[in-house]
């Protein structure tokens, strides 16, 4: 296998190094502490053409794939700039529309999405249907002219700023289908409609992105708002869920590298005993070396998952493994870095502990570690289902 990046892929990967000279980790934290979007950074990314990486050129994009999108996210995170907004919009929503949307839908959403004029969110999770997607109750019922959407969603990233939401709903209730994967339909929903209500969910850590609860009350939809085919949404759903897991794995490996690079710099200068840098002691260096090894292993699996997705191969196995291991590796890397910094690791001045909440979140979200391992045990290894 050839592990060499093309010149274009290398440029995409190194973009984070370049943009961070203007918009660095301190800039990102200013917005993260206020839970506000870093508008100047997003505008720069849009201007440089990176929002449309997964969109064909005829719709204003760059015509690249999941591999390039992952390298882009990883390169930003290498510099301590994790942008969750790039997950729900450019990856999950625009990527799916580019792959499965009608020609009219592509013309309607993709050019303005690539330019940053339109913003998107992705709505699947419900209060009583988190990991158990099959049991969602949000439903779009035919009304003669189209559909009426009713239901509730929760933990929807950046719904407050989104112009449209890609909503996973049922058009046939779960109790009326012969197979539980039947009856799903994906819709593009105008978030400015009066039938859409939003409630902010406060979170306990610093990120620019916000979390929301959504309520749909007789929101009118038409056949033109459907992504894919009515009643067959589940068949294309994992073309947005697998990319979510892949790109978040890239975010974890990037943040892990950032934490380790900071720790190496600190441990190479900090002296406590005998005028020797603490990085010379194996009690400090070995945990960092283990974490570095795990980060690079996770990065390889992440790129394998992205490669499989781009080739049209079954990517679920690799996407879930990448998400699992990248989250665990990210946690170990940040934890090892904190330990190397000692008491300084918990100060705002050094900003290392600030990395921990996000990597720890990704052990739980968007699909928790236990459900990922259930998938690997059952779908990959053939073990009996436990739930």
RAQUI-V352915 format. One line per field, one symbol per residue. burial: I if it has 16 or more other C-alpha atoms within 10 Angstrom, else O. A space follows every 10 residues. Layout:
# RAQUI-V352915
burial->???
This chain:
# RAQUI-V352915
burial->OOOOOOOOIO IIIIIIIOII OOIIIOOIII IIOOIIIIOO IIOOIIOOII IIIIIIOOII IIOIIIIIII IIIIIIIIII IIIIIIIIII IIIIIIIIII IIOOIIIOII IOIIIIOIII IIIIIIOOOI OOIIIIIIII IOOOOOIIII IIIIIIIIII OIIIIIIIII IIIIOOOOOO IIIIIIIIII IOOOIIIIOI OOOOOIIIII IIIIIIIIII IIOOIIIIII IIIIOIIOII IIIIIIIIII IIIIIIIIII IIIIOIIOOI OOOOOOOIIO OOOIIOIIIO IIOIIIIIII IIIIIIIIII OOOOIIIIII IIIIIIIIII IIIIIIIIII IOOOIOOOOO IIIIIIOIII OIIOIIIOIO OIOIIIOOOO OOOOOOO
